Amino acid sequence: MTGHPEHPPSERLSVTLVPPAVVAVNELSETGRVSKADVINRAVLLLGFVEQERAKGHELMIRTTDGGLERIHIL
């Protein structure tokens, strides 16, 4: 046993994205030189991490280039 939870098998999904999400996925795929599936997988994993941290009472912050902190609100 490795100490890691067993991962479920991959699953193929068909989803309808709203137009702004289509633009974002296309841009991220092109600029990051990754597949659209990779972009969506990363987004889902990031949202899962953020939600886990919020459940612990933590806040999501961005440090600006001048060193300031801005709280990020995800609805």
N, CA, C and O atoms as a Tinker XYZ file with bonds, in Angstrom:
   300  protein
     1  N      0.853000   -1.182000    0.000000    73     2
     2  CA     0.000000    0.000000    0.000000    64     1     3
     3  C      0.891000    1.234000    0.000000    63     2     4     5
     4  O      1.861000    1.293000    0.756000    81     3
     5  N      0.579000    2.215000   -0.830000    73     3     6
     6  CA     1.410000    3.403000   -0.973000    64     5     7
     7  C      0.975000    4.558000   -0.090000    63     6     8     9
     8  O      1.697000    5.550000    0.013000    81     7
     9  N     -0.168000    4.463000    0.542000    73     7    10
    10  CA    -0.657000    5.557000    1.356000    64     9    11
    11  C     -1.494000    6.554000    0.571000    63    10    12    13
    12  O     -2.035000    7.498000    1.147000    81    11
    13  N     -1.606000    6.355000   -0.730000    73    11    14
    14  CA    -2.423000    7.231000   -1.562000    64    13    15
    15  C     -3.776000    6.572000   -1.777000    63    14    16    17
    16  O     -3.850000    5.363000   -1.993000    81    15
    17  N     -4.859000    7.367000   -1.719000    73    15    18
    18  CA    -6.163000    6.764000   -2.006000    64    17    19
    19  C     -6.198000    6.284000   -3.450000    63    18    20    21
    20  O     -5.578000    6.870000   -4.336000    81    19
    21  N     -6.928000    5.219000   -3.658000    73    19    22
    22  CA    -7.032000    4.678000   -5.008000    64    21    23
    23  C     -7.857000    5.630000   -5.869000    63    22    24    25
    24  O     -8.907000    6.113000   -5.444000    81    23
    25  N     -7.377000    5.893000   -7.071000    73    23    26
    26  CA    -8.075000    6.805000   -7.970000    64    25    27
    27  C     -9.100000    6.038000   -8.793000    63    26    28    29
    28  O     -8.840000    4.919000   -9.233000    81    27
    29  N    -10.273000    6.648000   -9.001000    73    27    30
    30  CA   -11.249000    5.993000   -9.875000    64    29    31
    31  C    -10.737000    6.023000  -11.305000    63    30    32    33
    32  O     -9.836000    6.797000  -11.627000    81    31
    33  N    -11.301000    5.192000  -12.159000    73    31    34
    34  CA   -10.867000    5.199000  -13.564000    64    33    35
    35  C    -11.255000    6.522000  -14.229000    63    34    36    37
    36  O    -12.130000    7.241000  -13.746000    81    35
    37  N    -10.598000    6.824000  -15.326000    73    35    38
    38  CA   -10.955000    8.022000  -16.097000    64    37    39
    39  C    -12.390000    7.901000  -16.575000    63    38    40    41
    40  O    -12.910000    6.802000  -16.763000    81    39
    41  N    -13.014000    9.043000  -16.768000    73    39    42
    42  CA   -14.395000    9.049000  -17.247000    64    41    43
    43  C    -14.525000   10.094000  -18.350000    63    42    44    45
    44  O    -14.048000   11.220000  -18.210000    81    43
    45  N    -15.162000    9.717000  -19.424000    73    43    46
    46  CA   -15.386000   10.638000  -20.540000    64    45    47
    47  C    -16.715000   11.343000  -20.295000    63    46    48    49
    48  O    -17.739000   10.695000  -20.076000    81    47
    49  N    -16.694000   12.675000  -20.332000    73    47    50
    50  CA   -17.900000   13.464000  -20.105000    64    49    51
    51  C    -18.170000   14.357000  -21.303000    63    50    52    53
    52  O    -17.254000   14.737000  -22.033000    81    51
    53  N    -19.418000   14.681000  -21.491000    73    51    54
    54  CA   -19.805000   15.657000  -22.504000    64    53    55
    55  C    -20.502000   16.793000  -21.773000    63    54    56    57
    56  O    -21.523000   16.582000  -21.119000    81    55
    57  N    -19.954000   17.995000  -21.881000    73    55    58
    58  CA   -20.536000   19.142000  -21.184000    64    57    59
    59  C    -20.744000   20.284000  -22.172000    63    58    60    61
    60  O    -20.062000   20.377000  -23.192000    81    59
    61  N    -21.690000   21.139000  -21.850000    73    59    62
    62  CA   -21.911000   22.347000  -22.635000    64    61    63
    63  C    -21.350000   23.510000  -21.836000    63    62    64    65
    64  O    -21.788000   23.775000  -20.716000    81    63
    65  N    -20.378000   24.203000  -22.418000    73    63    66
    66  CA   -19.759000   25.342000  -21.753000    64    65    67
    67  C    -20.444000   26.630000  -22.185000    63    66    68    69
    68  O    -20.862000   26.767000  -23.335000    81    67
    69  N    -20.554000   27.571000  -21.254000    73    67    70
    70  CA   -21.076000   28.892000  -21.603000    64    69    71
    71  C    -20.021000   29.604000  -22.446000    63    70    72    73
    72  O    -18.833000   29.302000  -22.328000    81    71
    73  N    -20.437000   30.546000  -23.296000    73    71    74
    74  CA   -19.482000   31.199000  -24.196000    64    73    75
    75  C    -18.213000   31.751000  -23.533000    63    74    76    77
    76  O    -17.129000   31.561000  -24.085000    81    75
    77  N    -18.295000   32.427000  -22.372000    73    75    78
    78  CA   -17.041000   32.911000  -21.772000    64    77    79
    79  C    -16.097000   31.771000  -21.371000    63    78    80    81
    80  O    -14.877000   31.928000  -21.422000    81    79
    81  N    -16.656000   30.637000  -20.979000    73    79    82
    82  CA   -15.818000   29.488000  -20.623000    64    81    83
    83  C    -15.151000   28.907000  -21.862000    63    82    84    85
    84  O    -14.006000   28.459000  -21.796000    81    83
    85  N    -15.856000   28.909000  -22.991000    73    83    86
    86  CA   -15.272000   28.424000  -24.247000    64    85    87
    87  C    -14.068000   29.279000  -24.614000    63    86    88    89
    88  O    -13.014000   28.755000  -24.976000    81    87
    89  N    -14.226000   30.597000  -24.520000    73    87    90
    90  CA   -13.124000   31.512000  -24.831000    64    89    91
    91  C    -11.950000   31.252000  -23.896000    63    90    92    93
    92  O    -10.805000   31.168000  -24.341000    81    91
    93  N    -12.232000   31.125000  -22.600000    73    91    94
    94  CA   -11.164000   30.904000  -21.621000    64    93    95
    95  C    -10.438000   29.587000  -21.875000    63    94    96    97
    96  O     -9.208000   29.545000  -21.838000    81    95
    97  N    -11.175000   28.521000  -22.131000    73    95    98
    98  CA   -10.549000   27.218000  -22.392000    64    97    99
    99  C     -9.674000   27.293000  -23.638000    63    98   100   101
   100  O     -8.549000   26.794000  -23.643000    81    99
   101  N    -10.187000   27.914000  -24.685000    73    99   102
   102  CA    -9.401000   28.042000  -25.917000    64   101   103
   103  C     -8.122000   28.845000  -25.686000    63   102   104   105
   104  O     -7.045000   28.441000  -26.124000    81   103
   105  N     -8.239000   29.980000  -24.998000    73   103   106
   106  CA    -7.068000   30.818000  -24.737000    64   105   107
   107  C     -6.044000   30.094000  -23.868000    63   106   108   109
   108  O     -4.848000   30.124000  -24.158000    81   107
   109  N     -6.513000   29.443000  -22.803000    73   107   110
   110  CA    -5.595000   28.733000  -21.905000    64   109   111
   111  C     -4.919000   27.569000  -22.608000    63   110   112   113
   112  O     -3.742000   27.292000  -22.374000    81   111
   113  N     -5.659000   26.893000  -23.462000    73   111   114
   114  CA    -5.097000   25.773000  -24.207000    64   113   115
   115  C     -4.001000   26.255000  -25.156000    63   114   116   117
   116  O     -2.936000   25.645000  -25.256000    81   115
   117  N     -4.279000   27.353000  -25.846000    73   115   118
   118  CA    -3.305000   27.885000  -26.803000    64   117   119
   119  C     -2.077000   28.460000  -26.105000    63   118   120   121
   120  O     -0.947000   28.143000  -26.477000    81   119
   121  N     -2.291000   29.301000  -25.098000    73   119   122
   122  CA    -1.146000   29.948000  -24.445000    64   121   123
   123  C     -0.330000   28.968000  -23.614000    63   122   124   125
   124  O      0.888000   29.104000  -23.500000    81   123
   125  N     -1.009000   27.976000  -23.030000    73   123   126
   126  CA    -0.298000   26.988000  -22.221000    64   125   127
   127  C      0.205000   25.802000  -23.007000    63   126   128   129
   128  O      0.926000   24.950000  -22.487000    81   127
   129  N     -0.191000   25.757000  -24.288000    73   127   130
   130  CA     0.194000   24.647000  -25.165000    64   129   131
   131  C     -0.157000   23.286000  -24.557000    63   130   132   133
   132  O      0.642000   22.350000  -24.556000    81   131
   133  N     -1.376000   23.221000  -24.045000    73   131   134
   134  CA    -1.906000   21.974000  -23.487000    64   133   135
   135  C     -3.268000   21.720000  -24.125000    63   134   136   137
   136  O     -3.847000   22.604000  -24.757000    81   135
   137  N     -3.762000   20.521000  -23.953000    73   135   138
   138  CA    -5.060000   20.182000  -24.533000    64   137   139
   139  C     -6.191000   20.850000  -23.751000    63   138   140   141
   140  O     -6.025000   21.252000  -22.599000    81   139
   141  N     -7.326000   20.954000  -24.403000    73   139   142
   142  CA    -8.507000   21.495000  -23.731000    64   141   143
   143  C     -8.892000   20.616000  -22.545000    63   142   144   145
   144  O     -9.332000   21.120000  -21.512000    81   143
   145  N     -8.728000   19.309000  -22.694000    73   143   146
   146  CA    -9.017000   18.392000  -21.582000    64   145   147
   147  C     -8.110000   18.693000  -20.394000    63   146   148   149
   148  O     -8.561000   18.671000  -19.249000    81   147
   149  N     -6.828000   18.976000  -20.660000    73   147   150
   150  CA    -5.906000   19.321000  -19.573000    64   149   151
   151  C     -6.334000   20.607000  -18.879000    63   150   152   153
   152  O     -6.284000   20.697000  -17.652000    81   151
   153  N     -6.753000   21.595000  -19.651000    73   151   154
   154  CA    -7.216000   22.858000  -19.070000    64   153   155
   155  C     -8.396000   22.603000  -18.144000    63   154   156   157
   156  O     -8.425000   23.100000  -17.018000    81   155
   157  N     -9.367000   21.833000  -18.614000    73   155   158
   158  CA   -10.563000   21.568000  -17.818000    64   157   159
   159  C    -10.224000   20.723000  -16.594000    63   158   160   161
   160  O    -10.737000   20.989000  -15.507000    81   159
   161  N     -9.367000   19.708000  -16.746000    73   159   162
   162  CA    -8.947000   18.902000  -15.595000    64   161   163
   163  C     -8.287000   19.772000  -14.533000    63   162   164   165
   164  O     -8.586000   19.642000  -13.346000    81   163
   165  N     -7.398000   20.649000  -14.954000    73   163   166
   166  CA    -6.707000   21.529000  -14.000000    64   165   167
   167  C     -7.686000   22.457000  -13.298000    63   166   168   169
   168  O     -7.575000   22.693000  -12.095000    81   167
   169  N     -8.643000   22.980000  -14.052000    73   167   170
   170  CA    -9.631000   23.883000  -13.464000    64   169   171
   171  C    -10.467000   23.173000  -12.401000    63   170   172   173
   172  O    -10.723000   23.729000  -11.332000    81   171
   173  N    -10.886000   21.956000  -12.694000    73   171   174
   174  CA   -11.696000   21.192000  -11.737000    64   173   175
   175  C    -10.880000   20.883000  -10.483000    63   174   176   177
   176  O    -11.380000   21.019000   -9.367000    81   175
   177  N     -9.624000   20.468000  -10.666000    73   175   178
   178  CA    -8.768000   20.168000   -9.514000    64   177   179
   179  C     -8.497000   21.417000   -8.687000    63   178   180   181
   180  O     -8.481000   21.353000   -7.458000    81   179
   181  N     -8.285000   22.548000   -9.343000    73   179   182
   182  CA    -8.049000   23.797000   -8.627000    64   181   183
   183  C     -9.278000   24.206000   -7.828000    63   182   184   185
   184  O     -9.155000   24.604000   -6.670000    81   183
   185  N    -10.457000   24.114000   -8.428000    73   183   186
   186  CA   -11.680000   24.450000   -7.708000    64   185   187
   187  C    -11.881000   23.512000   -6.522000    63   186   188   189
   188  O    -12.306000   23.951000   -5.453000    81   187
   189  N    -11.583000   22.233000   -6.697000    73   187   190
   190  CA   -11.688000   21.288000   -5.580000    64   189   191
   191  C    -10.777000   21.675000   -4.432000    63   190   192   193
   192  O    -11.187000   21.634000   -3.272000    81   191
   193  N     -9.533000   22.056000   -4.747000    73   191   194
   194  CA    -8.582000   22.485000   -3.720000    64   193   195
   195  C     -9.089000   23.741000   -3.009000    63   194   196   197
   196  O     -9.056000   23.820000   -1.781000    81   195
   197  N     -9.557000   24.717000   -3.785000    73   195   198
   198  CA   -10.053000   25.964000   -3.200000    64   197   199
   199  C    -11.226000   25.679000   -2.270000    63   198   200   201
   200  O    -11.285000   26.227000   -1.169000    81   199
   201  N    -12.150000   24.842000   -2.689000    73   199   202
   202  CA   -13.313000   24.524000   -1.856000    64   201   203
   203  C    -12.909000   23.797000   -0.577000    63   202   204   205
   204  O    -13.482000   24.052000    0.482000    81   203
   205  N    -11.929000   22.893000   -0.657000    73   203   206
   206  CA   -11.440000   22.205000    0.545000    64   205   207
   207  C    -10.853000   23.209000    1.531000    63   206   208   209
   208  O    -11.104000   23.123000    2.733000    81   207
   209  N    -10.078000   24.153000    1.030000    73   207   210
   210  CA    -9.470000   25.161000    1.894000    64   209   211
   211  C    -10.522000   26.096000    2.482000    63   210   212   213
   212  O    -10.432000   26.469000    3.652000    81   211
   213  N    -11.506000   26.474000    1.692000    73   211   214
   214  CA   -12.584000   27.330000    2.207000    64   213   215
   215  C    -13.370000   26.614000    3.292000    63   214   216   217
   216  O    -13.807000   27.242000    4.256000    81   215
   217  N    -13.558000   25.296000    3.146000    73   215   218
   218  CA   -14.274000   24.513000    4.155000    64   217   219
   219  C    -13.529000   24.516000    5.487000    63   218   220   221
   220  O    -14.140000   24.331000    6.539000    81   219
   221  N    -12.218000   24.723000    5.449000    73   219   222
   222  CA   -11.398000   24.812000    6.664000    64   221   223
   223  C    -11.409000   26.224000    7.244000    63   222   224   225
   224  O    -10.796000   26.481000    8.279000    81   223
   225  N    -12.107000   27.131000    6.573000    73   223   226
   226  CA   -12.151000   28.514000    7.022000    64   225   227
   227  C    -11.041000   29.382000    6.447000    63   226   228   229
   228  O    -10.876000   30.531000    6.856000    81   227
   229  N    -10.284000   28.842000    5.507000    73   227   230
   230  CA    -9.196000   29.602000    4.888000    64   229   231
   231  C     -9.748000   30.520000    3.801000    63   230   232   233
   232  O    -10.845000   30.305000    3.285000    81   231
   233  N     -8.972000   31.542000    3.467000    73   231   234
   234  CA    -9.364000   32.482000    2.424000    64   233   235
   235  C     -8.406000   32.383000    1.252000    63   234   236   237
   236  O     -7.243000   32.017000    1.422000    81   235
   237  N     -8.891000   32.708000    0.064000    73   235   238
   238  CA    -8.063000   32.722000   -1.135000    64   237   239
   239  C     -7.585000   34.149000   -1.350000    63   238   240   241
   240  O     -8.388000   35.077000   -1.453000    81   239
   241  N     -6.263000   34.315000   -1.417000    73   239   242
   242  CA    -5.669000   35.644000   -1.559000    64   241   243
   243  C     -4.704000   35.646000   -2.737000    63   242   244   245
   244  O     -4.120000   34.620000   -3.084000    81   243
   245  N     -4.551000   36.813000   -3.340000    73   243   246
   246  CA    -3.571000   37.037000   -4.402000    64   245   247
   247  C     -2.631000   38.134000   -3.915000    63   246   248   249
   248  O     -3.074000   39.174000   -3.428000    81   247
   249  N     -1.336000   37.892000   -4.051000    73   247   250
   250  CA    -0.367000   38.937000   -3.711000    64   249   251
   251  C     -0.098000   39.746000   -4.975000    63   250   252   253
   252  O      0.286000   39.193000   -6.006000    81   251
   253  N     -0.301000   41.052000   -4.888000    73   251   254
   254  CA    -0.093000   41.926000   -6.037000    64   253   255
   255  C      1.400000   42.202000   -6.214000    63   254   256   257
   256  O      2.210000   41.899000   -5.338000    81   255
   257  N      1.741000   42.776000   -7.351000    73   255   258
   258  CA     3.155000   43.041000   -7.637000    64   257   259
   259  C      3.767000   44.036000   -6.661000    63   258   260   261
   260  O      4.985000   44.056000   -6.485000    81   259
   261  N      2.934000   44.870000   -6.018000    73   259   262
   262  CA     3.475000   45.815000   -5.034000    64   261   263
   263  C      3.495000   45.233000   -3.621000    63   262   264   265
   264  O      3.797000   45.943000   -2.662000    81   263
   265  N      3.174000   43.947000   -3.489000    73   263   266
   266  CA     3.232000   43.273000   -2.194000    64   265   267
   267  C      1.928000   43.265000   -1.422000    63   266   268   269
   268  O      1.846000   42.650000   -0.359000    81   267
   269  N      0.909000   43.935000   -1.936000    73   267   270
   270  CA    -0.380000   43.947000   -1.262000    64   269   271
   271  C     -1.111000   42.626000   -1.434000    63   270   272   273
   272  O     -0.778000   41.824000   -2.307000    81   271
   273  N     -2.115000   42.412000   -0.584000    73   271   274
   274  CA    -2.934000   41.202000   -0.675000    64   273   275
   275  C     -4.354000   41.578000   -1.061000    63   274   276   277
   276  O     -4.912000   42.551000   -0.553000    81   275
   277  N     -4.928000   40.800000   -1.960000    73   275   278
   278  CA    -6.322000   40.976000   -2.347000    64   277   279
   279  C     -7.048000   39.663000   -2.124000    63   278   280   281
   280  O     -6.589000   38.606000   -2.558000    81   279
   281  N     -8.186000   39.739000   -1.443000    73   279   282
   282  CA    -9.001000   38.550000   -1.204000    64   281   283
   283  C     -9.799000   38.242000   -2.469000    63   282   284   285
   284  O    -10.372000   39.140000   -3.086000    81   283
   285  N     -9.830000   36.974000   -2.844000    73   283   286
   286  CA   -10.567000   36.524000   -4.021000    64   285   287
   287  C    -11.869000   35.877000   -3.554000    63   286   288   289
   288  O    -11.865000   34.996000   -2.694000    81   287
   289  N    -12.967000   36.321000   -4.126000    73   287   290
   290  CA   -14.284000   35.754000   -3.801000    64   289   291
   291  C    -14.755000   34.918000   -4.985000    63   290   292   293
   292  O    -14.847000   35.421000   -6.105000    81   291
   293  N    -15.049000   33.662000   -4.745000    73   291   294
   294  CA   -15.605000   32.788000   -5.777000    64   293   295
   295  C    -17.028000   32.456000   -5.360000    63   294   296   297
   296  O    -17.260000   31.888000   -4.293000    81   295
   297  N    -17.961000   32.813000   -6.200000    73   295   298
   298  CA   -19.374000   32.593000   -5.867000    64   297   299
   299  C    -19.833000   31.234000   -6.303000    63   298   300
   300  O    -20.995000   30.881000   -6.102000    81   299
